Amino acid sequence: MQARRAARELAFILFSQFDKKITNYSKSDLEDIILKSVRILTSNASDELKIALGALVDMRDRIDTYEAEHETNLNRPIGVANIPVPLPMTSDMTGRINEMIDIAEKAMLALEIAEFTTLDSQNEVKEYAIEIAEAFQKHHKEVDDIIQKHARNWDLQRLVKMDKDILRIAIVELLYIKDAPMKVVVDEALELAKKYSTDDSSSFINGILAKVIVENGLQ
């Protein structure tokens, strides 16, 4: 995982932890929240890996049971080891395996972010996440006004908070930090939406960011 990608995800988690007005947080507060966020990530990763492990054990038990109860093995003498038998449908197995792969990938990503954040050599992750948060602190009114302006027929207060936070991070990067390629910022915002928000979020966020890019001549 690239450091900046880890920093964006960490910033998103950081934004989700805010429980008071954004301008009331000091840099020390932000660093403390990041530490708590990393702990949340590692805890969630551990839980997700346990779920994946449980699903694998369940799948193994189902296969063992199916094999033992297959007519080929039911007709074999007692005490003789079962022989492998063909599975009836691959679709069921594929679906379950894909689900476990998704869980495992999310857990691995969370652990990678935690590792990036805690290693001294990867201080860039924490610092860039804080840079995003501090830039939003400074420009939060302008950023939210931009979102409200382009989110036609949507009340900013009623937008899904995850979508707002993803947009806030991307707009801050595009307009105030200006340190990453436009395409990278947009692509990473869409990835966050796919991972954390609703099915419709990606197209909504993409539409808002496209308007911001055109309006500010960033193409």
Backbone bond lengths (Angstrom), bond angles and torsions (degrees), N, CA, C in turn:
res aa  C-N    CA-C-N  psi(-1)  N-CA   C-N-CA  omega(-1)  CA-C   N-CA-C  phi
1 M - - - 1.463 - - 1.519 110.18 -
2 Q 1.330 116.73 138.09 1.452 121.19 177.62 1.529 110.05 -76.58
3 A 1.341 114.82 148.24 1.458 119.75 -176.36 1.526 112.29 -59.44
4 R 1.339 116.69 -42.76 1.464 119.67 -178.04 1.541 111.31 -64.83
5 R 1.320 115.69 -37.78 1.469 118.98 178.75 1.527 109.98 -64.05
6 A 1.324 115.76 -42.63 1.465 119.88 176.94 1.524 110.54 -62.84
7 A 1.342 116.38 -38.60 1.469 120.87 -179.42 1.530 111.16 -64.70
8 R 1.334 117.47 -39.67 1.473 120.56 179.40 1.522 110.78 -64.89
9 E 1.305 115.69 -42.46 1.472 118.37 179.57 1.525 109.98 -67.36
10 L 1.325 116.02 -38.58 1.461 119.56 177.82 1.531 110.25 -65.40
11 A 1.344 117.25 -39.55 1.465 120.80 177.25 1.528 110.49 -62.12
12 F 1.331 116.30 -40.17 1.463 120.33 178.55 1.525 110.54 -62.09
13 I 1.320 116.56 -44.20 1.460 120.19 178.09 1.523 110.02 -66.60
14 L 1.334 116.53 -37.87 1.462 121.59 176.95 1.524 110.57 -59.39
15 F 1.326 117.31 -46.84 1.464 121.09 179.71 1.522 111.09 -60.84
16 S 1.321 116.69 -35.65 1.468 119.74 -177.44 1.516 112.25 -69.33
17 Q 1.342 116.77 -18.50 1.469 120.81 -177.84 1.530 113.18 -89.77
18 F 1.329 117.71 -9.39 1.462 119.58 -178.09 1.525 110.64 -63.86
19 D 1.325 116.17 129.24 1.459 119.86 179.22 1.534 112.25 -122.95
20 K 1.332 116.21 11.22 1.460 120.60 175.31 1.518 108.22 -148.38
21 K 1.323 117.21 178.74 1.460 120.63 -177.21 1.524 110.20 -56.98
22 I 1.313 115.55 135.39 1.464 121.54 -172.60 1.525 112.52 -56.74
23 T 1.325 117.81 -35.09 1.464 120.48 -176.88 1.527 112.72 -72.15
24 N 1.328 117.65 -11.59 1.458 120.32 -178.39 1.526 113.48 -83.19
25 Y 1.322 117.50 -4.61 1.461 120.73 -178.02 1.525 111.31 -91.91
26 S 1.327 115.91 131.66 1.469 120.89 173.37 1.527 109.00 -88.36
27 K 1.321 116.81 170.97 1.468 119.91 177.74 1.523 110.02 -61.32
28 S 1.329 116.13 -36.44 1.467 119.94 177.82 1.528 110.34 -62.79
29 D 1.344 115.77 -41.12 1.472 119.84 177.33 1.526 110.25 -60.22
30 L 1.327 115.88 -44.40 1.459 120.47 -179.00 1.523 111.06 -61.97
31 E 1.333 116.32 -42.00 1.466 119.99 179.00 1.525 110.90 -64.00
32 D 1.332 116.94 -38.60 1.473 120.79 178.27 1.533 110.67 -64.73
33 I 1.344 115.85 -41.57 1.466 119.48 179.69 1.518 110.37 -66.23
34 I 1.338 116.51 -37.24 1.466 120.09 177.36 1.527 110.17 -61.33
35 L 1.325 116.90 -42.99 1.460 120.34 178.54 1.528 110.33 -60.78
36 K 1.326 116.00 -43.55 1.468 119.54 178.07 1.530 110.65 -65.00
37 S 1.339 115.62 -37.40 1.464 120.01 -179.97 1.526 111.16 -64.13
38 V 1.338 115.92 -40.56 1.459 120.14 178.19 1.525 110.08 -63.16
39 R 1.319 116.04 -39.85 1.472 119.72 177.97 1.527 110.71 -64.16
40 I 1.335 115.98 -39.48 1.463 120.11 177.51 1.526 110.03 -63.36
41 L 1.340 115.89 -43.86 1.465 120.68 179.29 1.523 111.78 -58.81
42 T 1.324 116.53 -48.64 1.463 119.47 -177.82 1.523 111.11 -66.81
43 S 1.329 116.76 -36.24 1.462 120.10 177.21 1.525 111.09 -65.48
44 N 1.348 115.82 -44.25 1.466 120.04 178.29 1.526 111.11 -63.62
45 A 1.342 115.36 -40.05 1.462 119.38 179.46 1.521 110.61 -61.96
46 S 1.316 115.70 -41.86 1.462 119.91 178.62 1.527 110.70 -62.20
47 D 1.335 116.25 -43.74 1.469 120.43 179.49 1.528 111.18 -63.09
48 E 1.344 116.32 -42.39 1.461 120.43 -177.92 1.530 111.20 -67.57
49 L 1.331 116.83 -37.36 1.452 119.93 177.63 1.526 110.94 -66.73
50 K 1.333 116.72 -34.75 1.468 120.16 176.07 1.528 110.47 -65.41
51 I 1.346 115.97 -38.98 1.464 120.15 177.32 1.526 110.19 -63.22
52 A 1.336 115.38 -45.11 1.466 119.77 179.68 1.523 110.82 -62.83
53 L 1.329 116.37 -40.92 1.461 120.13 178.98 1.524 110.44 -63.98
54 G 1.336 115.79 -43.10 1.466 119.60 178.58 1.519 111.44 -61.14
55 A 1.327 116.56 -40.14 1.466 120.84 179.55 1.523 111.01 -66.54
56 L 1.327 116.47 -37.71 1.466 120.27 177.93 1.527 111.30 -65.54
57 V 1.327 115.74 -42.78 1.469 119.94 178.37 1.524 110.07 -62.98
58 D 1.342 115.58 -42.65 1.467 119.94 178.49 1.532 111.04 -61.56
59 M 1.323 116.39 -42.60 1.467 119.99 179.28 1.523 110.81 -63.70
60 R 1.324 116.08 -43.07 1.461 119.41 178.73 1.526 110.88 -61.01
61 D 1.348 116.33 -43.00 1.467 120.31 -179.51 1.530 111.27 -64.53
62 R 1.343 115.81 -38.98 1.458 119.52 178.97 1.529 111.28 -65.18
63 I 1.335 115.91 -40.27 1.468 120.15 178.87 1.526 110.45 -66.05
64 D 1.356 115.15 -42.76 1.471 119.26 179.43 1.524 110.75 -61.82
65 T 1.350 115.41 -42.97 1.467 119.74 -179.98 1.519 110.93 -65.27
66 Y 1.328 115.96 -43.92 1.467 119.93 179.76 1.528 110.13 -60.88
67 E 1.334 115.42 -42.41 1.463 119.80 -179.37 1.527 110.78 -64.08
68 A 1.356 116.02 -44.77 1.467 119.96 -177.65 1.521 112.32 -66.39
69 E 1.349 116.87 -33.12 1.459 120.38 -176.42 1.528 113.31 -93.21
70 H 1.335 116.11 -0.34 1.463 118.98 177.61 1.533 109.31 -67.89
71 E 1.322 116.58 144.31 1.460 120.52 -175.51 1.525 112.39 -57.78
72 T 1.335 115.68 -28.40 1.467 118.53 179.06 1.522 111.11 -61.38
73 N 1.333 116.77 -41.11 1.458 120.79 -177.88 1.523 112.99 -87.88
74 L 1.333 116.70 -26.53 1.465 118.96 177.28 1.526 111.11 -63.91
75 N 1.321 115.79 -28.09 1.467 120.23 -178.77 1.530 113.06 -87.92
76 R 1.349 117.02 -1.61 1.468 119.70 -179.73 1.531 110.10 -86.11
77 P 1.305 118.06 155.72 1.473 121.11 -179.16 1.531 111.47 -60.15
78 I 1.318 116.30 148.41 1.467 121.67 177.78 1.529 109.09 -63.83
79 G 1.318 115.77 137.49 1.453 120.93 178.39 1.512 114.17 92.30
80 V 1.336 116.18 -11.89 1.461 120.18 177.85 1.525 108.62 -86.69
81 A 1.324 116.37 138.28 1.473 120.46 -178.47 1.523 110.81 -61.43
82 N 1.333 115.15 144.76 1.462 120.08 176.89 1.523 110.43 -67.37
83 I 1.317 114.86 152.83 1.462 119.07 174.61 1.529 108.50 -107.51
84 P 1.327 118.37 150.71 1.473 120.84 179.93 1.524 111.21 -59.44
85 V 1.331 115.14 144.96 1.462 121.24 178.65 1.522 108.83 -129.93
86 P 1.329 119.29 155.32 1.475 121.05 178.78 1.516 111.50 -70.38
87 L 1.339 115.99 143.64 1.460 120.87 175.82 1.522 109.04 -81.64
88 P 1.357 117.35 145.88 1.463 119.60 -175.39 1.517 114.26 -71.00
89 M 1.337 118.19 -38.76 1.468 121.34 -175.81 1.521 109.88 -139.05
90 T 1.317 116.65 130.83 1.461 119.81 177.28 1.531 112.13 -81.47
91 S 1.343 117.32 -23.16 1.467 120.93 -175.01 1.521 111.90 -62.11
92 D 1.336 116.57 -40.73 1.465 119.95 -179.66 1.520 110.47 -64.06
93 M 1.314 116.50 -44.38 1.461 120.94 179.58 1.525 110.91 -63.87
94 T 1.335 116.28 -44.65 1.461 120.86 -178.49 1.520 111.16 -61.03
95 G 1.326 116.81 -43.49 1.461 120.95 179.69 1.510 112.23 -60.61
96 R 1.322 116.34 -44.28 1.461 120.34 -179.68 1.526 111.43 -67.81
97 I 1.316 116.52 -40.26 1.466 120.32 179.39 1.524 110.70 -65.60
98 N 1.341 117.52 -41.87 1.467 120.78 178.01 1.522 111.12 -61.59
99 E 1.318 116.51 -39.00 1.468 120.37 178.33 1.524 110.76 -62.83
100 M 1.318 116.75 -42.72 1.463 120.20 179.98 1.521 111.90 -69.84
101 I 1.335 116.10 -36.28 1.469 119.75 176.35 1.526 110.22 -61.47
102 D 1.339 116.94 -42.73 1.461 121.70 179.19 1.523 110.87 -61.31
103 I 1.324 116.43 -45.07 1.468 121.05 178.64 1.527 110.44 -61.91
104 A 1.327 115.80 -46.07 1.464 120.14 -178.16 1.524 111.65 -64.58
105 E 1.350 117.18 -39.70 1.462 120.66 179.65 1.524 111.18 -63.81
106 K 1.331 117.03 -41.22 1.465 120.50 178.30 1.530 110.64 -64.56
107 A 1.323 115.88 -40.67 1.460 119.81 179.48 1.527 110.64 -65.47
108 M 1.318 116.49 -42.97 1.463 120.31 178.65 1.521 111.40 -63.17
109 L 1.348 116.83 -40.11 1.459 121.15 178.78 1.523 110.67 -62.58
110 A 1.334 115.74 -43.38 1.465 119.78 179.30 1.516 111.10 -61.91
111 L 1.315 117.01 -41.81 1.459 120.27 179.30 1.522 111.66 -68.06
112 E 1.336 117.25 -34.82 1.465 120.77 177.39 1.523 110.83 -64.64
113 I 1.346 116.25 -42.30 1.461 120.26 178.51 1.523 110.15 -62.66
114 A 1.331 115.63 -43.45 1.458 119.90 178.91 1.521 110.90 -61.42
115 E 1.340 116.51 -41.78 1.460 120.79 179.37 1.521 111.10 -65.61
116 F 1.338 116.65 -44.02 1.463 120.85 178.84 1.528 110.21 -58.22
117 T 1.319 116.06 -41.77 1.460 121.12 -172.85 1.515 112.19 -73.04
118 T 1.317 117.14 -32.67 1.460 119.74 -173.78 1.521 113.55 -90.76
119 L 1.337 117.92 -17.64 1.464 119.92 179.16 1.525 110.77 -78.43
120 D 1.323 117.14 131.11 1.469 121.26 -179.95 1.525 111.18 -57.74
121 S 1.331 116.27 -37.06 1.455 120.05 -177.01 1.527 111.97 -70.39
122 Q 1.333 117.12 -12.54 1.458 121.38 -179.04 1.528 110.94 -113.66
123 N 1.342 115.88 32.51 1.456 120.94 -179.42 1.520 111.45 -59.11
124 E 1.320 116.99 -20.44 1.459 122.05 -180.00 1.525 111.36 -56.84
125 V 1.325 117.10 -33.51 1.461 121.05 -178.28 1.522 110.26 -62.36
126 K 1.320 116.34 -54.04 1.458 120.74 -179.27 1.520 110.90 -63.58
127 E 1.324 116.49 -43.44 1.465 119.88 -177.03 1.529 112.08 -65.22
128 Y 1.332 117.00 -38.92 1.465 118.97 -179.73 1.528 110.69 -71.73
129 A 1.315 116.96 -36.50 1.471 119.94 176.19 1.531 110.09 -62.23
130 I 1.331 116.24 -42.01 1.462 120.44 178.28 1.530 110.65 -68.44
131 E 1.335 117.23 -37.30 1.467 120.59 177.55 1.535 110.57 -60.02
132 I 1.318 116.57 -41.40 1.468 120.67 177.33 1.526 109.96 -62.72
133 A 1.338 116.40 -46.48 1.464 120.72 -178.68 1.524 111.27 -63.31
134 E 1.336 117.42 -42.55 1.464 120.41 -178.81 1.530 111.25 -68.87
135 A 1.340 116.67 -35.91 1.465 119.70 177.20 1.532 109.79 -65.93
136 F 1.320 116.64 -38.06 1.467 119.10 177.34 1.527 110.64 -68.34
137 Q 1.331 117.06 -38.11 1.466 119.92 175.61 1.534 110.27 -54.92
138 K 1.313 115.71 -45.03 1.466 121.45 -175.77 1.519 112.39 -71.70
139 H 1.339 116.96 -34.34 1.462 120.70 -172.72 1.530 112.35 -119.75
140 H 1.326 117.78 21.80 1.469 120.25 -171.66 1.531 112.77 -59.29
141 K 1.322 117.44 -37.82 1.462 118.90 -179.33 1.531 111.02 -66.71
142 E 1.336 116.21 -45.52 1.467 119.64 179.52 1.528 111.27 -62.99
143 V 1.338 116.13 -41.37 1.467 119.99 -178.96 1.520 110.97 -63.71
144 D 1.324 116.69 -46.74 1.467 119.86 -179.82 1.526 111.38 -67.27
145 D 1.332 116.79 -33.86 1.474 119.82 175.75 1.528 110.67 -64.45
146 I 1.327 116.85 -38.11 1.468 121.16 178.08 1.523 110.40 -63.85
147 I 1.333 116.10 -44.76 1.468 120.17 179.22 1.521 110.17 -61.93
148 Q 1.343 115.94 -45.75 1.464 120.11 -179.48 1.527 111.19 -62.87
149 K 1.315 116.51 -39.18 1.468 121.28 -178.90 1.523 111.78 -61.10
150 H 1.319 116.48 -41.79 1.464 120.38 -174.61 1.527 113.82 -93.60
151 A 1.327 116.74 -13.30 1.469 120.00 177.96 1.522 108.37 -89.99
152 R 1.310 116.15 72.88 1.463 121.00 -176.94 1.528 111.35 -59.47
153 N 1.321 114.47 138.20 1.470 121.89 178.38 1.526 113.02 65.69
154 W 1.321 116.27 15.42 1.459 120.52 177.14 1.523 109.03 -121.45
155 D 1.326 116.21 132.93 1.458 121.88 173.49 1.525 107.08 -86.09
156 L 1.337 117.07 126.51 1.467 121.12 -176.76 1.528 111.39 -54.14
157 Q 1.338 116.22 -37.20 1.459 119.82 -177.91 1.524 112.29 -68.33
158 R 1.351 116.30 -20.78 1.460 119.83 -176.96 1.527 112.99 -99.95
159 L 1.327 116.51 -3.70 1.460 119.70 176.45 1.526 109.83 -66.55
160 V 1.310 116.21 147.56 1.464 120.50 174.53 1.526 108.08 -57.40
161 K 1.342 116.77 126.76 1.472 119.75 -174.84 1.530 111.83 -57.56
162 M 1.326 116.82 -36.77 1.458 119.11 179.31 1.521 110.96 -61.29
163 D 1.343 116.37 -40.10 1.470 119.94 178.58 1.522 110.77 -65.69
164 K 1.325 116.31 -42.37 1.471 120.12 178.62 1.524 110.87 -60.50
165 D 1.328 116.25 -45.05 1.459 119.73 -177.35 1.528 111.51 -66.65
166 I 1.323 116.89 -38.52 1.466 120.20 177.45 1.527 109.97 -63.96
167 L 1.330 116.85 -43.96 1.460 121.05 177.86 1.527 111.07 -64.09
168 R 1.314 116.49 -41.25 1.461 120.28 179.76 1.527 111.16 -59.90
169 I 1.307 116.54 -46.01 1.459 121.11 179.88 1.526 110.68 -61.95
170 A 1.332 116.82 -47.64 1.466 121.01 -177.72 1.525 111.57 -64.68
171 I 1.337 117.63 -43.48 1.468 120.92 -178.67 1.524 110.88 -66.66
172 V 1.324 116.47 -39.25 1.469 120.19 176.08 1.526 110.29 -59.53
173 E 1.325 116.20 -43.96 1.472 119.61 179.59 1.525 111.55 -65.57
174 L 1.331 115.74 -41.68 1.469 119.92 -176.43 1.526 112.53 -69.58
175 L 1.336 116.30 -42.08 1.465 119.59 -170.03 1.525 114.99 -101.20
176 Y 1.327 118.21 -26.11 1.458 119.08 -171.36 1.525 114.20 -119.01
177 I 1.313 117.37 -33.85 1.465 119.24 177.67 1.526 110.18 -89.10
178 K 1.324 115.95 -45.14 1.478 122.76 174.58 1.528 112.47 51.58
179 D 1.312 115.62 42.51 1.465 119.55 -175.53 1.522 112.86 -116.77
180 A 1.334 116.78 -1.49 1.468 120.43 -178.39 1.525 109.11 -129.81
181 P 1.321 118.02 149.70 1.468 120.63 178.32 1.528 111.39 -57.86
182 M 1.326 115.33 140.18 1.458 121.18 -177.73 1.528 111.63 -53.29
183 K 1.332 116.82 -45.76 1.468 120.91 -177.46 1.522 111.21 -62.03
184 V 1.316 116.62 -39.41 1.462 120.42 179.38 1.521 110.50 -63.49
185 V 1.333 117.04 -44.91 1.462 121.43 -179.86 1.527 110.48 -59.92
186 V 1.315 116.59 -46.38 1.467 120.74 -178.95 1.529 110.73 -66.28
187 D 1.316 116.89 -46.82 1.472 120.65 -179.01 1.524 111.29 -60.10
188 E 1.329 116.22 -40.93 1.464 119.63 -178.88 1.531 110.87 -69.70
189 A 1.338 117.06 -34.51 1.462 120.60 176.20 1.527 110.32 -63.45
190 L 1.317 116.46 -41.65 1.465 120.79 179.60 1.524 110.84 -67.26
191 E 1.322 117.20 -35.43 1.455 120.35 177.13 1.522 110.92 -65.67
192 L 1.336 116.96 -40.85 1.465 120.39 176.66 1.520 110.71 -62.21
193 A 1.336 115.97 -40.36 1.468 120.42 179.57 1.521 110.97 -63.54
194 K 1.334 116.41 -44.10 1.470 119.97 179.99 1.525 110.88 -62.89
195 K 1.333 116.32 -35.93 1.456 120.30 -176.20 1.524 113.09 -78.82
196 Y 1.346 115.86 -40.03 1.459 118.61 -168.88 1.531 115.74 -111.47
197 S 1.320 118.62 -20.23 1.464 118.51 -171.00 1.526 111.66 -112.89
198 T 1.342 116.06 -157.92 1.459 121.47 -173.58 1.528 111.39 -85.26
199 D 1.325 115.34 172.64 1.467 120.91 -178.33 1.532 112.09 -63.32
200 D 1.332 117.05 -30.95 1.466 120.85 -176.99 1.531 113.05 -88.71
201 S 1.316 117.04 -5.89 1.462 120.36 -171.57 1.526 113.31 -65.37
202 S 1.322 116.82 -39.62 1.469 119.64 -176.06 1.520 112.16 -59.04
203 S 1.337 116.73 -47.24 1.467 119.69 -178.80 1.525 110.53 -68.02
204 F 1.326 117.46 -37.20 1.462 121.59 178.89 1.529 110.20 -63.42
205 I 1.326 116.29 -49.50 1.464 121.54 -179.00 1.524 110.75 -64.91
206 N 1.312 116.71 -41.42 1.465 120.83 178.71 1.532 110.92 -60.77
207 G 1.335 116.04 -40.56 1.463 120.26 179.10 1.517 112.60 -64.65
208 I 1.317 117.12 -43.05 1.471 121.48 179.50 1.529 110.07 -64.65
209 L 1.318 116.69 -46.70 1.465 120.07 -178.04 1.523 111.62 -65.78
210 A 1.324 117.00 -34.96 1.471 120.18 177.27 1.522 110.34 -60.88
211 K 1.331 117.00 -41.87 1.468 121.49 178.93 1.519 111.13 -65.89
212 V 1.339 116.28 -40.71 1.456 120.39 178.93 1.528 110.49 -63.10
213 I 1.312 116.15 -42.05 1.474 121.58 -179.83 1.529 111.29 -63.25
214 V 1.334 115.89 -46.19 1.471 119.96 -179.33 1.524 110.48 -65.56
215 E 1.335 115.91 -45.82 1.465 120.54 -176.14 1.531 111.86 -61.87
216 N 1.338 115.76 -33.56 1.466 119.46 -176.77 1.526 113.29 -99.99
217 G 1.331 116.34 10.44 1.454 120.50 176.65 1.510 114.06 59.79
218 L 1.320 116.70 40.82 1.465 120.09 -176.32 1.523 112.48 -91.01
219 Q 1.316 117.46 -3.90 1.467 119.93 -178.27 1.528 111.63 -70.77
